[in-house]
Amino acid sequence: MSRTLFSEDSKKTMISYPFPDVYRQEIFPQPDPSFLTGVPLFLGLAQKGPINEPMMLHLWPQFAAIFGDSDDGYLSYAVRGFFENGGQVAYVLRLNDDVTVTPLESLRKGL
């Protein structure tokens, strides 16, 4: 036997509960507004800029000023595309391009 109640906002809509006195309501917590989610980290090689130090960027011109706007590699294309498609905040980590250091070592130092 199910219990039927009228919703408060409209008498046309009825809510049906399968078990008496058992009510289920799903609540999804809102993320803390000070904690940004969906912020990417781009890793790659660049002409200049700090090595193994993540830099927070808000605009494409910041990337060009810090890391150079070279067409070598994929990093500049990826970051530029991110901002041109509405991205607002991203981190960029320039990896060491020294052949004596493996990419994995460079990545570990940067993170």
Backbone hydrogen bonds in HBPLUS format (Angstrom, degrees):
<---DONOR---> <-ACCEPTOR-->    atom                        ^
c    i                          cat <-CA-CA->   ^        H-A-AA   ^      H-
h    n   atom  resd res      DA  || num        DHA   H-A  angle D-A-AA Bond
n    s   type  num  typ     dist DA aas  dist angle  dist       angle   num
A0003-ARG N   A0017-TYR O   3.14 MM  14  5.40 139.6  2.32 148.0 155.0     1
A0017-TYR N   A0003-ARG O   2.99 MM  14  5.40 175.1  1.99 166.0 167.5     2
A0005-LEU N   A0015-ILE O   3.04 MM  10  5.42 166.6  2.05 158.4 162.0     3
A0015-ILE N   A0005-LEU O   2.91 MM  10  5.42 171.6  1.91 166.8 168.8     4
A0007-SER N   A0013-THR O   3.35 MM   6  6.13 175.6  2.35 155.3 154.8     5
A0035-PHE N   A0032-ASP O   2.94 MM   3  5.41 154.5  2.01 116.2 124.3     6
A0091-TYR N   A0040-PRO O   2.94 MM  51  6.24 167.3  1.95 157.1 161.3     7
A0042-PHE N   A0091-TYR O   2.80 MM  49  6.18 165.0  1.82 155.0 155.5     8
A0093-LEU N   A0042-PHE O   2.80 MM  51  6.12 164.2  1.83 170.5 173.9     9
A0044-GLY N   A0093-LEU O   3.26 MM  49  6.71 152.0  2.34 161.4 162.1    10
A0095-LEU N   A0044-GLY O   2.79 MM  51  5.44 165.7  1.81 142.8 147.9    11
A0048-LYS N   A0067-PHE O   3.39 MM  19  4.83 160.6  2.43 122.9 122.8    12
A0052-ASN N   A0094-ARG O   2.94 MM  42  5.83 172.1  1.95 169.8 168.0    13
A0055-MET N   A0092-VAL O   2.93 MM  37  5.29 158.1  1.97 140.1 146.8    14
A0092-VAL N   A0055-MET O   2.94 MM  37  5.29 149.7  2.03 139.5 148.6    15
A0057-LEU N   A0090-ALA O   2.73 MM  33  5.36 167.8  1.74 170.5 173.9    16
A0090-ALA N   A0057-LEU O   3.06 MM  33  5.36 155.2  2.13 148.2 153.1    17
A0062-GLN N   A0059-LEU O   3.21 MM   3  5.50 136.9  2.40 103.1 114.1    18
A0063-PHE N   A0060-TRP O   2.91 MM   3  5.27 120.2  2.27 109.1 123.6    19
A0064-ALA N   A0060-TRP O   3.17 MM   4  6.57 161.2  2.20 157.0 161.6    20
A0065-ALA N   A0061-PRO O   2.95 MM   4  6.09 152.8  2.03 142.9 150.1    21
A0066-ILE N   A0062-GLN O   2.96 MM   4  6.11 156.8  2.01 150.8 156.7    22
A0067-PHE N   A0063-PHE O   2.73 MM   4  5.55 163.3  1.75 158.3 163.8    23
A0068-GLY N   A0064-ALA O   3.00 MM   4  4.37 132.7  2.23 109.9 119.0    24
A0078-ALA N   A0074-TYR O   2.95 MM   4  6.12 162.5  1.98 159.7 164.9    25
A0079-VAL N   A0075-LEU O   3.00 MM   4  6.22 170.2  2.01 160.1 161.9    26
A0080-ARG N   A0076-SER O   2.94 MM   4  5.93 161.5  1.97 145.0 151.1    27
A0081-GLY N   A0077-TYR O   2.91 MM   4  5.97 163.5  1.94 147.0 152.0    28
A0082-PHE N   A0078-ALA O   2.99 MM   4  6.17 150.6  2.07 143.0 151.2    29
A0083-PHE N   A0079-VAL O   3.13 MM   4  6.46 163.8  2.16 154.6 156.3    30
A0084-GLU N   A0080-ARG O   2.88 MM   4  6.08 157.6  1.93 153.6 160.9    31
A0085-ASN N   A0081-GLY O   3.05 MM   4  6.04 132.0  2.28 139.6 149.7    32
A0087-GLY N   A0082-PHE O   2.90 MM   5  5.26 147.7  2.01 152.6 147.7    33
A0086-GLY N   A0083-PHE O   3.27 MM   3  5.35 153.0  2.35 111.7 109.7    34
A0101-VAL N   A0098-ASP O   3.21 MM   3  5.67 158.6  2.26 111.3 117.5    35
A0106-SER N   A0102-THR O   3.06 MM   4  6.38 164.1  2.09 157.2 161.7    36
A0107-LEU N   A0103-PRO O   2.88 MM   4  6.06 153.3  1.95 145.3 152.9    37
A0108-ARG N   A0104-LEU O   2.96 MM   4  6.19 161.4  1.99 149.5 153.9    38
A0109-LYS N   A0105-GLU O   3.03 MM   4  6.27 156.2  2.09 150.1 156.1    39
A0110-GLY N   A0106-SER O   3.09 MM   4  6.27 148.2  2.19 142.2 150.7    40
A0111-LEU N   A0107-LEU O   3.00 MM   4  6.21 144.2  2.13 150.8 159.9    41
